[in-house]
Amino acid sequence: MIVDTAQWTGEGSFTASLVDTLKDLAGIGAVRVEDAPSSRTEPGYAFISNEVYVAFEPEPRVQITRRFGVPWRRTVQADRLTLEQLGEALGAVEGIGAPDYADEGMLQYLRTERIIPPYQTKGTKVIEMVRIYRAARA
């Protein structure tokens, strides 16, 4: 499996655990993680937005079509997984869970945590949004 984190600053503990989980799942060929431009930090809170692009491993499948009225068999390359199946697989993993939003082109996770440094009364609220897309085949 190929993991590309060149365009990711490494922020987001949930994103890191999600990428580690994706490494262990069967049927995934490559993962690319990028920082989204909507990330921002201000006093009192931090909004971290990351995008994960997943390329599924191809699998040969036999497809039967009709040519001139005659059944014709041909082998095509299809993905081993779909985004829906990936969402179900991630939903079974403890610590990740089911996506908060899912449609045919994206899975979205939204996690919130409060970080309180020692010897201070006011903490920082960290909001982390991760969107998972299917990467286009080259």
C-alpha positions in Angstrom: 0.0 0.0 0.0 1.2 3.5 -0.9 0.6 6.3 1.7 1.2 9.9 0.6 1.3 12.4 3.4 3.4 15.1 1.7 0.6 17.6 1.6 -0.5 17.0 5.2 1.0 18.8 8.2 0.2 15.9 10.5 -2.5 17.8 12.5 -5.4 15.8 13.7 -5.2 12.8 16.0 -8.4 11.3 14.5 -7.0 11.6 11.0 -3.8 9.9 12.1 -5.8 7.0 13.6 -8.0 6.8 10.5 -4.9 6.6 8.2 -3.4 3.8 10.4 -6.7 1.9 10.2 -6.9 2.3 6.4 -3.4 0.8 6.1 -4.7 -2.4 7.6 -7.8 -2.8 5.5 -7.8 -5.2 2.6 -8.7 -3.8 -0.8 -7.1 -0.4 -0.5 -4.1 0.3 -2.8 -3.2 3.9 -2.0 -4.1 6.6 0.5 -3.3 10.3 0.0 -3.9 12.8 2.9 -4.1 16.6 2.4 -4.9 19.6 4.5 -8.1 21.3 3.4 -8.0 25.1 3.0 -10.8 25.6 5.5 -8.5 24.8 8.5 -8.1 27.6 10.9 -7.0 28.3 14.5 -8.2 31.2 16.7 -8.0 31.8 20.5 -10.2 29.2 22.2 -10.7 26.8 19.3 -9.0 25.1 16.4 -10.8 23.8 13.3 -8.8 21.1 11.5 -10.0 20.0 8.1 -8.3 17.1 6.3 -9.1 15.3 3.0 -8.3 11.6 2.5 -8.2 10.2 -1.0 -8.5 6.4 -1.2 -7.6 4.4 -4.3 -9.1 0.9 -4.2 -7.2 -2.1 -5.6 -8.5 -3.3 -9.0 -9.9 -6.7 -9.4 -10.7 -8.5 -12.7 -14.3 -9.3 -13.2 -16.1 -11.0 -16.1 -18.8 -8.9 -17.7 -21.3 -10.3 -20.2 -22.6 -8.0 -22.8 -24.4 -8.5 -26.1 -22.7 -7.9 -29.4 -24.9 -8.3 -32.5 -27.3 -10.3 -30.3 -24.7 -12.8 -29.2 -23.5 -12.9 -25.5 -20.0 -11.6 -25.3 -17.7 -12.1 -22.3 -15.0 -9.6 -21.5 -12.8 -9.1 -18.5 -12.9 -5.6 -16.9 -11.0 -4.1 -14.0 -13.4 -3.1 -11.1 -12.6 -1.8 -7.6 -12.6 -4.4 -4.8 -14.4 -2.0 -2.5 -16.8 0.9 -2.8 -17.1 3.9 -0.5 -20.2 2.4 1.0 -18.4 -0.8 1.8 -15.4 1.2 3.2 -17.9 3.1 5.5 -19.3 -0.2 6.8 -15.8 -1.6 7.4 -14.7 1.6 9.3 -18.0 1.5 11.3 -16.9 -1.9 12.7 -13.6 -0.5 13.9 -13.5 0.7 17.5 -12.4 4.3 17.8 -13.4 5.2 14.3 -17.1 4.2 14.0 -19.6 4.9 11.3 -19.3 8.2 9.3 -21.4 11.1 10.4 -22.4 11.8 6.8 -22.1 9.6 3.8 -23.2 9.9 0.2 -22.2 8.2 -3.1 -19.0 10.3 -3.4 -17.8 11.0 0.1 -17.6 9.9 3.7 -17.4 12.6 6.4 -16.3 12.3 10.0 -16.6 15.2 12.6 -14.9 14.8 15.9 -14.7 17.3 18.8 -12.5 17.3 21.8 -11.6 19.7 24.5 -7.9 20.1 25.5 -7.2 21.6 28.9 -3.5 22.4 29.5 -2.2 21.9 33.0 -2.5 24.9 35.4 -5.0 26.7 33.3 -8.7 27.0 33.6 -9.6 27.7 30.0 -8.9 25.1 27.4 -9.0 24.8 23.7 -11.8 23.2 21.7 -10.5 21.2 18.8 -12.9 20.4 16.0 -11.6 17.9 13.4 -13.4 17.2 10.1 -12.2 14.5 7.8 -13.6 13.8 4.4 -12.8 10.6 2.5 -13.1 10.6 -1.3 -12.4 7.9 -3.8 -9.3 8.7 -5.8 -9.6 8.7 -9.6 -7.9 5.9 -11.4 -4.8 6.9 -13.4 
